[in-house]
Amino acid sequence: MKIVRPICCGMDVHKNIIVATIGITNKKTRITEYIQETFSTLNPDLLNLKQWLINHKCFDACMESTGKYWIPIFNILEDEINIYLTHPKYVKAIKGKKTDKKDSKWICDLFKHDLIKFSFIPPKEIRALREISRYRYKLVGMRSSERNRYQNCMTVSNIGIGSVFSDPFGKSAQAIMKEVLESDIIEDEKILKCIHGSCKNKDKILDSIKHCNIETDQRFKMNESMTHMEELQVHINNYEIEIMKRARPMFDRFMHITQLPGISTLSAILIISEIGVDMKQFESDKQLACWAGLAPANNESANKKKSVRISKA
């Protein structure tokens, strides 16, 4: 097989240790000599790893994308070493022959012959934007979960606002709920003042809260849940402001995609935070769709196509 990288390194990454194997291939004899070392994941040892690679004139290294453990290593090595990342499924060793040293050597051998499919690593500014965008997504998910808990409390308390209003968290619905939670006796006049003038079926709105039964535990849960949702909204707004600030220098490179129906400025930024603005990373639009997980895998044998699913890689 063709040796693409005569000097390269394969790394088996764990939480506390890194097993690194440098493969040095003699161009005449095509015999590869292997040098193995084990390093800790503390910063001084990561710097030792970097110097060890440089001393052996090894400027190409490959490692698995194991959780978040690869990121500190990538941060230290990326300035001087061509560091490549791969999904563990592409470098899986044979069962029964698996040790850290063998895994490291196996990655080195695959990397040497260029048999590994590499992961897409965007530039630093895009990675930073991605981190903030993904955390915002987590916060939105937390807010949705809290909203579901709030609506469950309303259901348990015989409050049917969710069936009357299209948005149970709209201005009128929240004003009504605030009045209901603060008052021991529900008065129709006070509730009608909370309803926006454009709202229809006001009698139905009044019926949705009549004879409701809010126990002390549900009242406490709803008050705490609403406070939490308001806090989450503040954090989400702060993240969106930061996202806009970081994406502003790149606006002229991707704002044209907002011409697509359903793509707002924020949606465009979230897309860019995942794929970057440099499309040279992808050979074609089909490869980009495949990378995004929108294309199913191939599963064909004996000229028969079997059932497939979208790849998790």
Stockholm file with secondary structure:
# STOCKHOLM 1.0

chainA/1-313         MKIVRPICCGMDVHKNIIVATIGITNKKTRITEYIQETFSTLNPDLLNLKQWLINHKCFDACMESTGKYWIPIFNILEDEINIYLTHPKYVKAIKGKKTDKKDSKWICDLFKHDLIKFSFIPPKEIRALREISRYRYKLVGMRSSERNRYQNCMTVSNIGIGSVFSDPFGKSAQAIMKEVLESDIIEDEKILKCIHGSCKNKDKILDSIKHCNIETDQRFKMNESMTHMEELQVHINNYEIEIMKRARPMFDRFMHITQLPGISTLSAILIISEIGVDMKQFESDKQLACWAGLAPANNESANKKKSVRISKA
#=GR chainA/1-313 SS CCCSCSEEEEEEECSSEEEEEEEEECTTTCCEEEEEEEEESSHHHHHHHHHHHHHTTCCEEEEECCTTTHHHHHHHHTTTSEEEEECGGGSCCCTTSCCHHHHHHHHHHHHHTTCCCBCCCCCHHHHHHHHHHHHHHHHHHHHHHHHHHHHHHHHHTTCCHHHHCSCTTSHHHHHHHHHHHHCSSCCHHHHHHHSCTTCCCHHHHHHHHTTCCCCHHHHHHHHHHHHHHHHHHHHHHHHHHHHHHHHGGGHHHHGGGGGSTTCCHHHHHHHHHHHCSCGGGSSSHHHHHHHTTCSBCCCEETTEECCCCBCCC
#=GC SS_cons         CCCSCSEEEEEEECSSEEEEEEEEECTTTCCEEEEEEEEESSHHHHHHHHHHHHHTTCCEEEEECCTTTHHHHHHHHTTTSEEEEECGGGSCCCTTSCCHHHHHHHHHHHHHTTCCCBCCCCCHHHHHHHHHHHHHHHHHHHHHHHHHHHHHHHHHTTCCHHHHCSCTTSHHHHHHHHHHHHCSSCCHHHHHHHSCTTCCCHHHHHHHHTTCCCCHHHHHHHHHHHHHHHHHHHHHHHHHHHHHHHHGGGHHHHGGGGGSTTCCHHHHHHHHHHHCSCGGGSSSHHHHHHHTTCSBCCCEETTEECCCCBCCC
//
